[in-house]
Each structure stands twice: as structure tokens, then as C-alpha cells.
């Protein structure tokens, strides 16, 4: 029997949860991503003490110091021990706010403005608390345009996460808010606020050939990715194809040449859409794919450009019968759509487009997504996201968040018994709550959306059944990940996450074979 429990918080907010048979209110609450006060979970501390306004329940086991007989007679209870016997209404002695790490606003100083071409500027910002800003190569921030009354535009970092000065590219568009400021008003020393990091387009750990595709100033996040690669030891080749409308749109070629000397196996091509261009390669970027760039599908593709470019690449791959292992893209709408005849796969505004917010309201400003070939690639994609999220959250979780993280790990463990499921369906739910936790903490809705778009729980629900074997290390993995966060040990967290991914894939592979 499942019961509905209303959690009434001090700030007037009421949340409703479903509590299953033999399930405590606290367990159901945390599984539903609702943080009620909690500490020992053993009925010994009284931290979770609440008042039951209506309904019947089994109070469970607890000690006198946690809840006196007099309090119990008056209707007080311990959610960590109580099991509902009817629908309940509980008064929770805290507000509905959930402690979490959110995107941060930084105050910066404009330190450099460079005109790279008639259409493109570069600018740099510095912040005093640089060590507090962590971001992933490919992510962006929302920059408040000075003198605009608080309006913001979004720009991807063109500098790497370890570089002290923050750099960006901007496509200059007549009438554009940031374009007008940067071209006509901006001066070194200006104070500029920005919020971030944002976005789920970023470099994953290289495991195979990488193909980077940039349209216009969509080059910016790929420069950040290249900067990150320059500090890594990877045996896999990386090729960049950089497409623009006209010869004058080509910028930062000297930077790309420098990366050729700093990154083993890195090469790049430029493609210009203008048929009258002096460039060697003209037309669509897809006209210049070589077989080794795609590696018969054993390739990770990173594409930043406008929708026609993304869709053009997708159509080309389908026509060639190539399904890349991983396809990561960031596409965004232009305020003024370019002529379809003028090489639509090449041009792109600043990434994400700073002028896109002036497009029609019904048109999304940008979309970030990814596609994967197999369930193994799907799970690897989840691992890649988690490895990235660890970089952003390690050492930043509050004691309350660490406690919740541990609770969620223990909840998932309750659905397992060695190498067997106690409840496979319940494991899928609690396991998802555990894996989703860090994404909720980081304050970047795009990363959470990226995790949800992978639909790992749906894949698990299709395959896992009660009688299926589960790798016995899965439960220990969860607790090891939590312990790494408690010890602020980044290396241990990465090791545990990678091991957990292999154990999860082994479980899924065994279940898939058994289902056939």
C-alpha cells in the first residue's frame, strides 16, 4: 500500500510525496529530492523531529533522548523511523529551501579589446577571485552589458579553465546590444559583471579520434577545448574544420597554428562559403570531411554553430551511413537568418549568440545536445558528465549536501542484496536520485538537462528485472564516491566514478543477454 504524505514547511510551502510499504518518510522524502532535516537516521538524535497533524503511522524504533513518550503522545514523530499506515500531514520545522551550490555572479575588469576583423572582436576580463571560478572547456557565462539596465548576453570562454585571464570572441552586428557597447563605448578598465558557468557543451575525456567543427565565432568554445587538450597527454588525433562566410571572417589562425605545435596529432582546415574566396577550401564544411576524420564512426564530434550547420552535418552523416560514437553540439538561432544559398553550414554568431535574444520570442536562442550510438556509449556519456561535474563541485558541497549525498547512496543500497536486486524498479529510482544529485547541486540547469536527456533510468527500466544479476560492487561504488567528496579527494572520486561505470555496464550487458 502506498500513502501520500504532505510535508508542510515553515514558509508556507507544502510538498507531497508517495511513501511505499515499509518505507520511512525520510527515505521517501530524499528519494523525491526533498531535503528534510536529517542526521543519524537511526532514531538517536532527534534532528528530524516533526509534528503529525493527521494520519496514522508506526513510529518505529528510537531512544528517549530523540523523542520522549510525552512528545510522541502529543503527535510528534521521527520521519527517519516512521512508516505511514494512512495518508499523513507533517509539519516540518524548516523552510522549503534546499541548500545547494548555484551559479555565481562575478565582478570583472575589462583588460583588453582586440579587433580581429571587420566582423569579429576579442575581449578579455580579469577577476580577483579567479581561483573560485571553475568551468569546463566549452561552457559559457551570461555577461551583463554595461549601461543596459541589467540586460545580459551569453558568451563561451575562448580561454581554457587553467588560464588566469578570461577571453571571449564576439561577432559584431549592427544594432546589437553588446556589439554597440564593445565597438563604440567599451574601454579598458570598465567593470563588467557576469554569471556562470553555464551550458553542457564541453570536452569529455578523449578516448578516440575527435572532430571539432566550428561555424564563425562558434570557434570560441573549441579554442577553450584546444587549450585544455594542449595540457593533456592523449594519443588520439584531433582535427578542426573552421567554417566562415567570407575571407574576412577568418580569425585566430595564428592561435590555431600554435596549437598544432602544442597538441600532438592536431590538424585543422578552414572553409569559406563565399565562392569568390581566395581560400583553398570552399563551400560546406561537410565537403571537406576525410575518411580518417570520421574513423568509420569511432569518433567524437564537437560542433558549435547555427542550426543549418548542425542539421547539415547530421544529414551528411546519415547519408554516409556513419553513426559517431558521440555527437556533441551547440546550435543557436540568429537574429537575422543568413541567405540559405550562402553556405549555411559555415556561418555562426558568437557562441552562444549574443544577438540571439533579439530573435522572435518563439525561436529558441540556442540548443545544446548530444547523441550516442549504443547503451555502452550512453553510460560512458553519463560518466563523462559526472567526471565533469566532480570538477565543479569537489570541495564546494555544504555539510548538509554531503549528508544528503550519503543518504541517497544508502537508499540505493537498500534495494540490493549482494549480487541480487531486492527491488529492481526501486533501484532504478533511487539510483537515479543518487546520480542526479550532483547535477542539482551545481546550479547549471543545462548540465542537469544533459543528464536527463541521456534517459539512463528509462534504459535501465527496460532491461533490469527482479531476477537479474547486478555487479556486487555497485553499492560500494556509491559509498566510495561519497567518501571521496567527504575527503575532498578529486582523484579518488574520478577513480570510483570510472569503476562504477564499468560495473554498471557489466550489469546492463548481463541483463540484456538474459532478456533475449
N, C-alpha and C positions, 0 to 999 in steps of 0.2 A: 504494500500500500504506500503510495506517495502522497505527502501532505504539502500544502502551501503554507509557508511561514512569512509573515510580514515583519520586516526589520524597520522599526521606526526610529530614526536618528534625531538627535537633539536640534538639528537645524531645520526640522520640519519635513525632511525628505524621507520617504518610505520606499524601500526596495523589497521586492518579492522573490523568494527562492523556492525551489522544489526540493524536498528532502525525502530521500528514498528510505526503504525499510532498513532498520538497524543502522541508519546513518545519523551522525550527530549534526546539530545545526551548524556548528563551526566548520565541519568538513564541507558541508553543502555550500556554506557561505563562501569559503575560499575557492571552492571549485567553480562558483559563479563569478569569481573575480571581485568579491566584495570583502573588504578588509574590516572585520570587526576586531575589537581589542583581543589579543591572544598572547599567551606566553608559554606556560608549561604544557598545556593540552592534556594534563593528567589529573585535573581536578584538585590541584595542590596550591595554586597561587591566588585564585580569585580574580585575576586580571580581566577575564571575560564576563564577569558577573552582569546579568541583565535582569529585567523585570518582565514577567509574563502577564500581559493584560488579559488574555483569554486563551483557552485551549487546554488540552491535556497532554502530559508528556511523562516519560520515565526520566527522572533526574540523574540517573547514573551513579557512578561512584566518585566520592570526593571526601576531603577531610574537613573537619570543623573550622580550621583556620581559613579555608577558602569560602565556605558557605555555612553559616550557623543554622541550627534547626529553626530558630525563630525567623530568620530570613527566608528559609525555604517555605515555612508556613504562610508567610506574607505574599509569596509568589515570586520571590527571587530565584534565579536559576543560573547554571553554568552552561553556556552553549557548547563548550568543549566536551561536555559529558551527556547533555540531554538528548533524548531521542523522541521526536514527536509521536503522539498517539492520536492526534487530530490536527486540524489546521491551527496555527498559532499566530498571535501578535506579540512581538517582543519589543520592549523599549531598550535601545542600545545606547549606553552612556558615552556617546561621542558624536561628532558630526559625520556627515556622509563623505567628506573629503577623503580621498585616498592619497597617502604620501607617495610622491613619485618625482622622478627627475624630469624636468621639462626643458624644452628648447630655451636657450638663454639669449638675452639681449646684451650685446657688447657695444661699447663706445670706442670708436676708432679714429685715427687721424689719416687723412689723405696725404700720402707721401710722394706719389708720382703719378703723372698723367703723360701717356705717350700716344702720339698719333701714328698709328701703324700704316694707315692707308686712308683714302678718301672716305671709306665706309666703316673703318674699324679703329677703335681706341683701346688701349690697355691702361688700367689704373691699379694702384697698389694701396693697401691700407695696413696700418700697424696698430696693434692693441697692446696695452701694458700687461694685461694678464694673459699673454699668449699661451702659457702652459695650461690654462684652464679650458682652452678651446681644443677639443678633439673632433676631427672629422675624417671621413673616408674619401679616398681619391675618386672624384666623380660627383660628390654631393654639392649642394648649393646653399646659399643664405638669402634671406629677404632683406634688402638694403633700403633704408628709409631715405628718400630723395630730399636733400636739404631744401627748405623753403617751400615744400609741397603740402604742408599741413599734415604730415604723417603718412603720406602715400608711400608704398613700397614697390620695388621691382626685384625680380629674382635673378641671381647670377651664380653660375657654377665657379668654384675655385679653379683657376688655371695653374695654381701653385700646389705643391704636394703637402701632405699633412705634417711633415717634419720641417718645412721651410718656415722661418720666423715671420717673414713679410707675406701678407695675403695678396694674391694677384688675381685679376679678372680681365675678361675681354668684353667689349660692348660694341654692338653693331649700331652705328649712328643712323637714325631715322628721323627725317624732318617731322617736327611736331611731337616727337617722343619726349616724355617727361624727363627720364634720365639722360636721354641724348642731348636735350637742350641744356640741361644743367652741366653735363660733362664737357660739352663743346663750347658753351658760351659763358658759363658762370664759374665753374669749379676752379679752385686754386689750392695749391699745396698748403697744408695746414688746416684745411676745412675739417670740422668734426662731423663724422658720419656714424649713425647707429645702424646695426644690423642684427638680425635674429637667426639662429640656426644652431647646428647644421640641419638641413632638410634633405629629403629625397632618398630613394633606394637604388639609384643608378650609381654603381661603384665597382671597383675592381675586386673580383674574387681571387682566391689563391690560384695562381696559374698551374694547371695540370695538363695542358695540351697547347696546341697552336692557338694563338689569339689573332683575330682580325678586327681592327679598330676602324670604324667608318665615321667620318666627321663631315657635317654639312655647314659651311660658313663658320660662324663663331661657335658652333657646336664643337669646334676644336677644343674649347676651353677645358671641359672635364677630361678629355682624352690627354691633354697636356699634364693634368694632375696625375692621371693614371701612369703616364710615361715616367714622370718624376718618381713615383713610387717604385716602378719597375727598375729604375736606374740604381736603386739601393738594394735590389734583391738578386739572389743567385738562382736563375731559372734557366733550364736547358731548352725551353720551348721557344720557338720563333714567334715574333710579333710583327705583324705588318699593318701599317696605317694607310688608308686611302682617304685623302682630304679633298673634298669636292666643293667648288665655289661657282658663282655665276660668271664672273669676269676675272681677267688677269689681276686687276687692282684689288680684288677681294682676297688674294693670297697673302697671308701674313705669317709671321713667326717661323719662316723657313729656316733661318739660321738656328733657331732653337731646336727644330726637328733634326737638322744636320748634327747638332751637338749630341742629341740623344742617340744617334747612330753610333757615335764613338763611345757612349757610356753604357749602352744596353746591348749585350751580346745577342745577335740574331734579330735585331730590329732593322726594318726597312720601311720606306714609305714612298708613296706615289701621290702626285697632285693631279686633279682632273678639273678642267674648266668647261663649263657648259656652253659658253659662247663659241659658236662655230668659227668665228673670225679670230679666235685666240691664237697667240703665238706658242701656246703650250703644246708639248708633245702629245699629251693625252687629253682628249676632248669628249664631251657627251656625258653619258650617265656613268656613275661610279661602277655599276654592275657590268659595264662593257669591259672593265679592266680587272675583273676577277681572274686570277690564275688558278689552275687546279691545286697547286700547293697551298694557296691561301685558304682553301676550304677543307683540305685534308680528308676528302670523301666523307665529311660530316663530323670528323673528330676534331671539332674546332669550337672555341668560344668566341661569339661575335658580340662586340660592343658598338652600338650605333647611337649617335646623338645627332638628330636632325629633324626637319619638319615631317608631317605625316606622309606626303608623297614619297619622300625618300625611304621611310620605313616600309611603306607598303610596296614600293618598287623593289626593294631588296627581298622582301618576303615572296613576292611573285616570282622573282628570278630564281630563288632557291627552290621553290616548288616546281618550277618548270624544269630545273636541272635534276630534280629528284634528290636534293640534298636537304637533310634534316640535321642541323647543327646540334651538338650535344647541349649547348646552352646559347640562347639568343637574348641578350640584354639590350633594351632600347629605351631611349628617352625621346619622345616626339612631342611637338608643341605647335599650336596654331599661330599663324601670322596675322597681324592686324590687317595687312594688305596682302592678299594671296598672289604669288607671282604667276606670271604668264605660264600656262601649262606647257607651252611649246619650248620654254626656255630652260631645258634640262631640269625638271622638277626634282630629281634626286639629289641635286647638288646644293642649292642654297639653304641656309639656315640662319635664323637670328641668334642673338646671344642666348646661351643655354642655361636655364630655361629662358624663353624670350621675354625681354623686358618690356616690349611693346604689346605682348600678347594680351595683357589685361585690358587693352583698349579695343580688342576684338568684340564682336557681338556677344552679349551675355550668355547666349545659349551655346556658344562654342567653347569647349574646354580649353584652358590655356596650355596645358601640356598633359602628357600621359607617360607614366613610367611603367614598364612591364618586362616580363621575361617568359621564355618558352623553353621546355625541356623535352628530350627525346624519349626517356624511359623513366620508370619509377625509381631506378637507381639514381638517375640524374636528378630526379625530383628531390630525393632525400639528400643528395650531395648539395643541391641548391639550398635546402634548409640549413644544412651545416654551414655553408658559406655565409649565409645571413647571420647565423648565430656566432660564427667566428668574428664577423664584423661588429656585431652588437656588443660582444665582450670588450672590444677595443674602446667602445664609447661608454660603457657602464662600469668597468672594473675600477674599484676604489671610490665609486660615487654613490653606491646604494646606501640608504639610511639603515639604521638598525631595524626599523620596522619593516623595511623592504626585504632585508636579509631574513628576518623571521618568517615573512610570508613565503619567500622563495623556498625555505626549508619545509614549511608546511605543505606546499604543493608537491614537493618531491616525495614526502612521506605519504601523501594521499595517493599518488600514483603507485607507490609500493604496496599499499593495502590491497590493490586489485591483482596482485601477483603472489604466487607461492612457488618459490624456486624457479623452475623452468615451465611452469604452468600458469594459465590465467585463472584467477578466481572469478573474474567477470571481464570478458574481453571488451564488451561495449563500454563498460565503465572505465576501463583502462584507456580507451581511445579518448574519452572526455577529459579525464584527469591528466593524461599525458599531454594533451593539447594545452591545458591550462598551465602546466609547467613550462612547456616550450614557448608559450606566448608571453610569459611573464616579463622577461627582459625587454621585449619589444614594447610592452605597455609602459615600462619604466623610462625608456629613453626619451619620450616626448616627441618622437618623429613619427607622425601618423603614416607617412609613406613607407617606412620600414615595416610597420605593423601590417599595412595593406599588402606589402610584398610577401610577408609571411603567410597571410590569409589566402592570397591568390594561389599559393602553391597547392592548397587543398590537400595537405598531407592527411589530416584526420579523415577526410572522405575516402581517400585511397585505402587507409587502414581499415575503415569500416567495411569496405567491400571485400576485404581479404581475410581479416582476422576473425576467427571463430573460437568458441569456448574451448574446443578440444585441441587447438593448435599449440605447438611448442613455442616458447619465447626464450631468447637467449638470456640466461640467468644473470648476465652482467648488467642488464638494462637498469635494474633497480639501483645497483651500486653506482652506476654511471651518474644517475641523477644526484645522488648524495655527494659524489666526488666533485661534481660541478659546483654545487652549493658550497662545499668546503673550500674550494679554490677561491670563491668570492669572499668567504669569511676571512681567508688568509691573504686576500688581495694578491693572489698568485696568478698572473696572467698566463704564464707558460703552462701551469697545471690545468687551468681552465681549458685552454686550447687542446691540450692532450686528451682530456676527458671528453670533450665535445667530439673530437675526431674518432676516438674509440667508440663512443656511444653511437655515432653514425654507422659504423661498421656492424655493431651489434644489432641495430635497428634494421639495417638492410638484410642481414642474415635471417632475422625473424620473418621479415616480409617475403624473402625468397622461399623459405621453407613453407610458409603458409600458402604462397602462390602455387607451389608444386602440389601441395596437398589438396588444393581446390580443383585441380584439373582432373 
